[in-house]
Amino acid sequence: QAEAALALMRRAPVMPVLTVADVADALEQAAALIAGGLPVMEVTLSGRVALKTMVVLVKAFPEAIIGAGAIIETEQIDAAIDAGAAFLTSPGMTPRLIEAAVRSPLPFLPGASSASEAMALRERGFRALKFFPAEAAGGANYVASLAGPLPDLIFCPTGGVDMDKAKNYLALDNVACVGGSWMLAPAPGETRDFACVEKLAREAFGLARRH
Ligand code: 3PG
């Protein structure tokens, strides 16, 4: 479980977070990300459309590794597995969710935003964690501060990350990748430009990291 989750985080320096509005848009987002070199992506599970879209994406892009994000209830785990998710992520963890994640057949990247939360997950065997919400919870300084007391934990900071902030996180010994949606966001007042998404994805793919 821990090894599989770590291997996922090491596939690409950035794990894009897709929010699904409609299937056609999600297909174009995923195509642009893959073309830009980011095949490991997380689809935020919010509502039925997200699950249906995941089924379509998984079929359309067998070369991609598409996970289900924003898991907050145990019931969502089976739904995500049925939809073809390759991995699962959560913004945080509850005792029930930890038990279900331990039993899950898929790699699970659980969310933590404090030393205590990270330690509780470590006790249950997790080594690859999301640091969420990364910027609001303390940013790169906070993640760096966890490396001393918790040297065997590796983080994927997510939440409020952009290209510049990604560089700071990826310079840390205990960060393998970052998550974010900055490469997918249209400029204010504009519709999404998929050529721009691909360009930003390619820049993100080129980010150096220590892991
Ligand atoms: C989210 O909160 O939806 C994801 O973690 C992505 O965060 P971001 O949109 O701030 O990159």
py3Dmol code that shows the C-alpha trace and the ligand (Angstrom):
import py3Dmol

protein = """\
ATOM      1  CA  GLN A   1       0.000   0.000   0.000  1.00  0.00           C
ATOM      2  CA  ALA A   2       2.645   2.509   1.071  1.00  0.00           C
ATOM      3  CA  GLU A   3       5.021   1.463  -1.709  1.00  0.00           C
ATOM      4  CA  ALA A   4       2.308   1.617  -4.385  1.00  0.00           C
ATOM      5  CA  ALA A   5       1.276   5.092  -3.226  1.00  0.00           C
ATOM      6  CA  LEU A   6       4.887   6.281  -3.245  1.00  0.00           C
ATOM      7  CA  ALA A   7       5.431   4.876  -6.728  1.00  0.00           C
ATOM      8  CA  LEU A   8       2.408   6.831  -7.944  1.00  0.00           C
ATOM      9  CA  MET A   9       3.736  10.066  -6.502  1.00  0.00           C
ATOM     10  CA  ARG A  10       7.062   9.495  -8.221  1.00  0.00           C
ATOM     11  CA  ARG A  11       5.557   9.088 -11.699  1.00  0.00           C
ATOM     12  CA  ALA A  12       5.341  12.827 -12.402  1.00  0.00           C
ATOM     13  CA  PRO A  13       6.255  15.986 -10.473  1.00  0.00           C
ATOM     14  CA  VAL A  14       2.703  17.296 -10.656  1.00  0.00           C
ATOM     15  CA  MET A  15      -0.628  15.555 -10.093  1.00  0.00           C
ATOM     16  CA  PRO A  16      -3.333  17.698 -11.722  1.00  0.00           C
ATOM     17  CA  VAL A  17      -6.673  17.974  -9.958  1.00  0.00           C
ATOM     18  CA  LEU A  18      -9.629  17.954 -12.372  1.00  0.00           C
ATOM     19  CA  THR A  19     -12.978  19.348 -11.409  1.00  0.00           C
ATOM     20  CA  VAL A  20     -15.595  17.935 -13.727  1.00  0.00           C
ATOM     21  CA  ALA A  21     -18.194  20.226 -15.238  1.00  0.00           C
ATOM     22  CA  ASP A  22     -19.169  17.988 -18.134  1.00  0.00           C
ATOM     23  CA  VAL A  23     -17.790  14.908 -19.845  1.00  0.00           C
ATOM     24  CA  ALA A  24     -16.610  16.612 -23.038  1.00  0.00           C
ATOM     25  CA  ASP A  25     -14.689  19.232 -21.091  1.00  0.00           C
ATOM     26  CA  ALA A  26     -13.097  16.578 -18.870  1.00  0.00           C
ATOM     27  CA  LEU A  27     -12.012  14.561 -21.920  1.00  0.00           C
ATOM     28  CA  GLU A  28     -10.269  17.607 -23.349  1.00  0.00           C
ATOM     29  CA  GLN A  29      -8.663  18.463 -20.021  1.00  0.00           C
ATOM     30  CA  ALA A  30      -7.294  14.937 -19.656  1.00  0.00           C
ATOM     31  CA  ALA A  31      -6.055  14.819 -23.261  1.00  0.00           C
ATOM     32  CA  ALA A  32      -4.184  18.109 -22.832  1.00  0.00           C
ATOM     33  CA  LEU A  33      -2.620  16.990 -19.545  1.00  0.00           C
ATOM     34  CA  ILE A  34      -1.451  13.680 -20.996  1.00  0.00           C
ATOM     35  CA  ALA A  35      -0.062  15.410 -24.088  1.00  0.00           C
ATOM     36  CA  GLY A  36       1.809  17.744 -21.745  1.00  0.00           C
ATOM     37  CA  GLY A  37       3.374  14.806 -19.894  1.00  0.00           C
ATOM     38  CA  LEU A  38       1.145  14.553 -16.804  1.00  0.00           C
ATOM     39  CA  PRO A  39      -0.584  11.141 -16.972  1.00  0.00           C
ATOM     40  CA  VAL A  40      -1.284  10.789 -13.235  1.00  0.00           C
ATOM     41  CA  MET A  41      -4.363  12.834 -12.394  1.00  0.00           C
ATOM     42  CA  GLU A  42      -7.017  13.101  -9.795  1.00  0.00           C
ATOM     43  CA  VAL A  43     -10.709  13.638 -10.551  1.00  0.00           C
ATOM     44  CA  THR A  44     -12.507  15.394  -7.731  1.00  0.00           C
ATOM     45  CA  LEU A  45     -15.471  13.267  -6.711  1.00  0.00           C
ATOM     46  CA  SER A  46     -18.304  15.695  -6.366  1.00  0.00           C
ATOM     47  CA  GLY A  47     -21.658  14.524  -7.601  1.00  0.00           C
ATOM     48  CA  ARG A  48     -22.784  11.852 -10.020  1.00  0.00           C
ATOM     49  CA  VAL A  49     -21.296  13.491 -13.090  1.00  0.00           C
ATOM     50  CA  ALA A  50     -17.815  13.040 -11.638  1.00  0.00           C
ATOM     51  CA  LEU A  51     -18.210   9.265 -11.293  1.00  0.00           C
ATOM     52  CA  LYS A  52     -19.743   8.898 -14.737  1.00  0.00           C
ATOM     53  CA  THR A  53     -16.964  11.011 -16.171  1.00  0.00           C
ATOM     54  CA  MET A  54     -14.345   8.888 -14.489  1.00  0.00           C
ATOM     55  CA  VAL A  55     -15.713   5.802 -16.258  1.00  0.00           C
ATOM     56  CA  VAL A  56     -15.407   7.609 -19.597  1.00  0.00           C
ATOM     57  CA  LEU A  57     -11.900   8.942 -18.878  1.00  0.00           C
ATOM     58  CA  VAL A  58     -10.558   5.573 -17.750  1.00  0.00           C
ATOM     59  CA  LYS A  59     -11.810   3.961 -20.987  1.00  0.00           C
ATOM     60  CA  ALA A  60     -10.622   6.813 -23.195  1.00  0.00           C
ATOM     61  CA  PHE A  61      -7.102   7.053 -21.740  1.00  0.00           C
ATOM     62  CA  PRO A  62      -5.806   3.606 -20.768  1.00  0.00           C
ATOM     63  CA  GLU A  63      -2.287   5.057 -20.677  1.00  0.00           C
ATOM     64  CA  ALA A  64      -3.253   7.493 -17.895  1.00  0.00           C
ATOM     65  CA  ILE A  65      -3.452   6.803 -14.169  1.00  0.00           C
ATOM     66  CA  ILE A  66      -6.693   8.353 -13.047  1.00  0.00           C
ATOM     67  CA  GLY A  67      -7.547   8.544  -9.383  1.00  0.00           C
ATOM     68  CA  ALA A  68     -10.580   9.643  -7.442  1.00  0.00           C
ATOM     69  CA  GLY A  69      -9.996  12.636  -5.187  1.00  0.00           C
ATOM     70  CA  ALA A  70     -11.869  14.351  -2.387  1.00  0.00           C
ATOM     71  CA  ILE A  71     -12.978  11.076  -0.785  1.00  0.00           C
ATOM     72  CA  ILE A  72     -14.598  12.029   2.516  1.00  0.00           C
ATOM     73  CA  GLU A  73     -16.896   9.043   3.188  1.00  0.00           C
ATOM     74  CA  THR A  74     -16.231   5.319   3.143  1.00  0.00           C
ATOM     75  CA  GLU A  75     -19.129   4.725   0.721  1.00  0.00           C
ATOM     76  CA  GLN A  76     -17.269   6.697  -1.943  1.00  0.00           C
ATOM     77  CA  ILE A  77     -14.444   4.164  -1.997  1.00  0.00           C
ATOM     78  CA  ASP A  78     -16.484   1.360  -3.592  1.00  0.00           C
ATOM     79  CA  ALA A  79     -18.133   3.811  -5.981  1.00  0.00           C
ATOM     80  CA  ALA A  80     -14.708   5.039  -7.105  1.00  0.00           C
ATOM     81  CA  ILE A  81     -13.408   1.488  -7.540  1.00  0.00           C
ATOM     82  CA  ASP A  82     -16.498   0.603  -9.594  1.00  0.00           C
ATOM     83  CA  ALA A  83     -15.868   3.653 -11.762  1.00  0.00           C
ATOM     84  CA  GLY A  84     -12.362   2.386 -12.538  1.00  0.00           C
ATOM     85  CA  ALA A  85     -10.258   4.636 -10.319  1.00  0.00           C
ATOM     86  CA  ALA A  86      -6.589   3.631 -10.128  1.00  0.00           C
ATOM     87  CA  PHE A  87      -5.992   5.321  -6.778  1.00  0.00           C
ATOM     88  CA  LEU A  88      -7.825   7.294  -4.121  1.00  0.00           C
ATOM     89  CA  THR A  89      -7.075  10.526  -2.296  1.00  0.00           C
ATOM     90  CA  SER A  90      -8.729  12.431   0.524  1.00  0.00           C
ATOM     91  CA  PRO A  91      -8.428  15.939   1.951  1.00  0.00           C
ATOM     92  CA  GLY A  92      -8.176  14.555   5.502  1.00  0.00           C
ATOM     93  CA  MET A  93      -8.951  11.390   7.418  1.00  0.00           C
ATOM     94  CA  THR A  94     -11.411  10.152  10.014  1.00  0.00           C
ATOM     95  CA  PRO A  95     -11.042   6.948  12.061  1.00  0.00           C
ATOM     96  CA  ARG A  96     -13.662   5.222   9.854  1.00  0.00           C
ATOM     97  CA  LEU A  97     -12.025   6.383   6.660  1.00  0.00           C
ATOM     98  CA  ILE A  98      -8.600   5.224   7.867  1.00  0.00           C
ATOM     99  CA  GLU A  99      -9.975   1.722   8.499  1.00  0.00           C
ATOM    100  CA  ALA A 100     -11.563   1.616   5.046  1.00  0.00           C
ATOM    101  CA  ALA A 101      -8.412   2.979   3.403  1.00  0.00           C
ATOM    102  CA  VAL A 102      -6.262   0.311   5.062  1.00  0.00           C
ATOM    103  CA  ARG A 103      -8.554  -2.372   3.583  1.00  0.00           C
ATOM    104  CA  SER A 104      -8.841  -0.689   0.176  1.00  0.00           C
ATOM    105  CA  PRO A 105      -7.330  -2.633  -2.724  1.00  0.00           C
ATOM    106  CA  LEU A 106      -6.169   0.640  -4.306  1.00  0.00           C
ATOM    107  CA  PRO A 107      -3.309   2.918  -3.281  1.00  0.00           C
ATOM    108  CA  PHE A 108      -4.711   5.600  -0.986  1.00  0.00           C
ATOM    109  CA  LEU A 109      -3.104   9.024  -0.519  1.00  0.00           C
ATOM    110  CA  PRO A 110      -4.664  10.304   2.688  1.00  0.00           C
ATOM    111  CA  GLY A 111      -4.742  13.987   3.514  1.00  0.00           C
ATOM    112  CA  ALA A 112      -3.010  15.448   6.573  1.00  0.00           C
ATOM    113  CA  SER A 113      -2.246  19.036   7.532  1.00  0.00           C
ATOM    114  CA  SER A 114      -0.477  18.661  10.877  1.00  0.00           C
ATOM    115  CA  ALA A 115       2.238  16.613  12.557  1.00  0.00           C
ATOM    116  CA  SER A 116      -0.370  14.811  14.672  1.00  0.00           C
ATOM    117  CA  GLU A 117      -2.502  13.833  11.673  1.00  0.00           C
ATOM    118  CA  ALA A 118       0.565  12.647   9.791  1.00  0.00           C
ATOM    119  CA  MET A 119       1.638  10.595  12.823  1.00  0.00           C
ATOM    120  CA  ALA A 120      -1.795   8.969  13.152  1.00  0.00           C
ATOM    121  CA  LEU A 121      -1.592   7.893   9.510  1.00  0.00           C
ATOM    122  CA  ARG A 122       1.991   6.724   9.916  1.00  0.00           C
ATOM    123  CA  GLU A 123       0.863   4.478  12.770  1.00  0.00           C
ATOM    124  CA  ARG A 124      -1.478   2.738  10.334  1.00  0.00           C
ATOM    125  CA  GLY A 125       1.253   2.154   7.777  1.00  0.00           C
ATOM    126  CA  PHE A 126       0.804   5.132   5.478  1.00  0.00           C
ATOM    127  CA  ARG A 127       4.009   6.750   4.218  1.00  0.00           C
ATOM    128  CA  ALA A 128       2.779   8.752   1.186  1.00  0.00           C
ATOM    129  CA  LEU A 129       0.459  11.565   2.267  1.00  0.00           C
ATOM    130  CA  LYS A 130      -1.229  14.563   0.783  1.00  0.00           C
ATOM    131  CA  PHE A 131      -0.429  17.769   2.632  1.00  0.00           C
ATOM    132  CA  PHE A 132      -3.746  19.585   2.373  1.00  0.00           C
ATOM    133  CA  PRO A 133      -4.658  22.430   2.195  1.00  0.00           C
ATOM    134  CA  ALA A 134      -0.993  23.073   1.550  1.00  0.00           C
ATOM    135  CA  GLU A 135      -0.726  26.831   1.269  1.00  0.00           C
ATOM    136  CA  ALA A 136      -3.331  27.607   3.929  1.00  0.00           C
ATOM    137  CA  ALA A 137      -1.896  25.048   6.344  1.00  0.00           C
ATOM    138  CA  GLY A 138       1.615  26.437   6.396  1.00  0.00           C
ATOM    139  CA  GLY A 139       3.147  25.989   2.969  1.00  0.00           C
ATOM    140  CA  ALA A 140       6.633  24.771   2.174  1.00  0.00           C
ATOM    141  CA  ASN A 141       8.030  25.859   5.559  1.00  0.00           C
ATOM    142  CA  TYR A 142       5.587  23.608   7.357  1.00  0.00           C
ATOM    143  CA  VAL A 143       6.299  20.600   5.128  1.00  0.00           C
ATOM    144  CA  ALA A 144      10.057  21.159   5.522  1.00  0.00           C
ATOM    145  CA  SER A 145       9.618  21.235   9.305  1.00  0.00           C
ATOM    146  CA  LEU A 146       8.048  17.770   9.276  1.00  0.00           C
ATOM    147  CA  ALA A 147      11.114  16.177   7.665  1.00  0.00           C
ATOM    148  CA  GLY A 148      13.173  16.212  10.893  1.00  0.00           C
ATOM    149  CA  PRO A 149      10.788  14.384  13.230  1.00  0.00           C
ATOM    150  CA  LEU A 150       9.032  12.350  10.507  1.00  0.00           C
ATOM    151  CA  PRO A 151      11.785  11.506   8.006  1.00  0.00           C
ATOM    152  CA  ASP A 152      10.040   8.491   6.481  1.00  0.00           C
ATOM    153  CA  LEU A 153       6.928  10.398   5.366  1.00  0.00           C
ATOM    154  CA  ILE A 154       6.690  11.733   1.805  1.00  0.00           C
ATOM    155  CA  PHE A 155       4.177  14.421   0.891  1.00  0.00           C
ATOM    156  CA  CYS A 156       2.176  15.624  -2.085  1.00  0.00           C
ATOM    157  CA  PRO A 157       1.291  19.211  -1.106  1.00  0.00           C
ATOM    158  CA  THR A 158      -2.041  20.209  -2.663  1.00  0.00           C
ATOM    159  CA  GLY A 159      -4.239  23.271  -2.331  1.00  0.00           C
ATOM    160  CA  GLY A 160      -3.285  26.752  -3.445  1.00  0.00           C
ATOM    161  CA  VAL A 161      -0.164  25.554  -5.295  1.00  0.00           C
ATOM    162  CA  ASP A 162       0.969  27.291  -8.495  1.00  0.00           C
ATOM    163  CA  MET A 163       4.041  26.925 -10.685  1.00  0.00           C
ATOM    164  CA  ASP A 164       6.286  29.060  -8.457  1.00  0.00           C
ATOM    165  CA  LYS A 165       5.101  27.475  -5.223  1.00  0.00           C
ATOM    166  CA  ALA A 166       5.499  24.031  -6.803  1.00  0.00           C
ATOM    167  CA  LYS A 167       9.223  24.736  -7.264  1.00  0.00           C
ATOM    168  CA  ASN A 168       9.620  25.488  -3.554  1.00  0.00           C
ATOM    169  CA  TYR A 169       7.831  22.303  -2.506  1.00  0.00           C
ATOM    170  CA  LEU A 170       9.677  20.116  -4.999  1.00  0.00           C
ATOM    171  CA  ALA A 171      13.019  21.351  -3.635  1.00  0.00           C
ATOM    172  CA  LEU A 172      12.232  19.605  -0.323  1.00  0.00           C
ATOM    173  CA  ASP A 173      13.552  16.147   0.567  1.00  0.00           C
ATOM    174  CA  ASN A 174      10.141  14.977   1.784  1.00  0.00           C
ATOM    175  CA  VAL A 175       8.100  16.003  -1.287  1.00  0.00           C
ATOM    176  CA  ALA A 176       7.749  13.695  -4.299  1.00  0.00           C
ATOM    177  CA  CYS A 177       5.120  15.646  -6.230  1.00  0.00           C
ATOM    178  CA  VAL A 178       2.579  18.421  -5.816  1.00  0.00           C
ATOM    179  CA  GLY A 179      -1.105  18.483  -6.669  1.00  0.00           C
ATOM    180  CA  GLY A 180      -3.023  21.339  -8.169  1.00  0.00           C
ATOM    181  CA  SER A 181      -5.344  22.764 -10.743  1.00  0.00           C
ATOM    182  CA  TRP A 182      -3.386  25.832 -11.815  1.00  0.00           C
ATOM    183  CA  MET A 183      -2.608  24.422 -15.275  1.00  0.00           C
ATOM    184  CA  LEU A 184      -6.323  23.876 -15.902  1.00  0.00           C
ATOM    185  CA  ALA A 185      -7.700  27.211 -14.774  1.00  0.00           C
ATOM    186  CA  PRO A 186      -8.864  29.514 -17.568  1.00  0.00           C
ATOM    187  CA  ALA A 187      -7.767  33.134 -17.408  1.00  0.00           C
ATOM    188  CA  PRO A 188     -10.390  35.296 -15.664  1.00  0.00           C
ATOM    189  CA  GLY A 189     -13.390  35.827 -17.935  1.00  0.00           C
ATOM    190  CA  GLU A 190     -12.167  33.366 -20.559  1.00  0.00           C
ATOM    191  CA  THR A 191     -13.122  29.838 -21.482  1.00  0.00           C
ATOM    192  CA  ARG A 192     -10.587  27.094 -21.045  1.00  0.00           C
ATOM    193  CA  ASP A 193      -7.874  27.086 -23.686  1.00  0.00           C
ATOM    194  CA  PHE A 194      -6.656  23.503 -24.105  1.00  0.00           C
ATOM    195  CA  ALA A 195      -3.500  24.511 -25.981  1.00  0.00           C
ATOM    196  CA  CYS A 196      -2.645  26.623 -22.948  1.00  0.00           C
ATOM    197  CA  VAL A 197      -3.447  23.710 -20.606  1.00  0.00           C
ATOM    198  CA  GLU A 198      -1.034  21.513 -22.564  1.00  0.00           C
ATOM    199  CA  LYS A 199       1.669  24.201 -22.467  1.00  0.00           C
ATOM    200  CA  LEU A 200       1.298  24.689 -18.697  1.00  0.00           C
ATOM    201  CA  ALA A 201       1.239  20.915 -18.184  1.00  0.00           C
ATOM    202  CA  ARG A 202       4.478  20.613 -20.165  1.00  0.00           C
ATOM    203  CA  GLU A 203       6.092  23.303 -17.999  1.00  0.00           C
ATOM    204  CA  ALA A 204       4.894  21.453 -14.884  1.00  0.00           C
ATOM    205  CA  PHE A 205       6.264  18.174 -16.268  1.00  0.00           C
ATOM    206  CA  GLY A 206       9.655  19.871 -16.582  1.00  0.00           C
ATOM    207  CA  LEU A 207       9.849  20.802 -12.892  1.00  0.00           C
ATOM    208  CA  ALA A 208      12.846  19.299 -11.165  1.00  0.00           C
ATOM    209  CA  ARG A 209      12.436  17.363  -7.936  1.00  0.00           C
ATOM    210  CA  ARG A 210      14.546  15.518  -5.442  1.00  0.00           C
ATOM    211  CA  HIS A 211      12.636  12.226  -5.458  1.00  0.00           C
TER     212      HIS A 211
END
"""
ligand_1 = """\
11
3PG
C -8.922 21.340 -4.453
O -8.950 21.867 -3.362
O -9.899 21.271 -5.206
C -7.674 20.692 -4.915
O -6.919 20.299 -3.857
C -6.886 21.584 -5.830
O -6.521 22.717 -5.198
P -6.166 24.000 -6.081
O -7.322 24.235 -6.969
O -5.943 25.081 -5.063
O -4.918 23.674 -6.860
"""
view = py3Dmol.view(width=600, height=400)
view.addModel(protein, "pdb")
view.setStyle({"model": 0}, {"cartoon": {"style": "trace"}})
view.addModel(ligand_1, "xyz")
view.setStyle({"model": 1}, {"stick": {}})
view.zoomTo()
view.show()
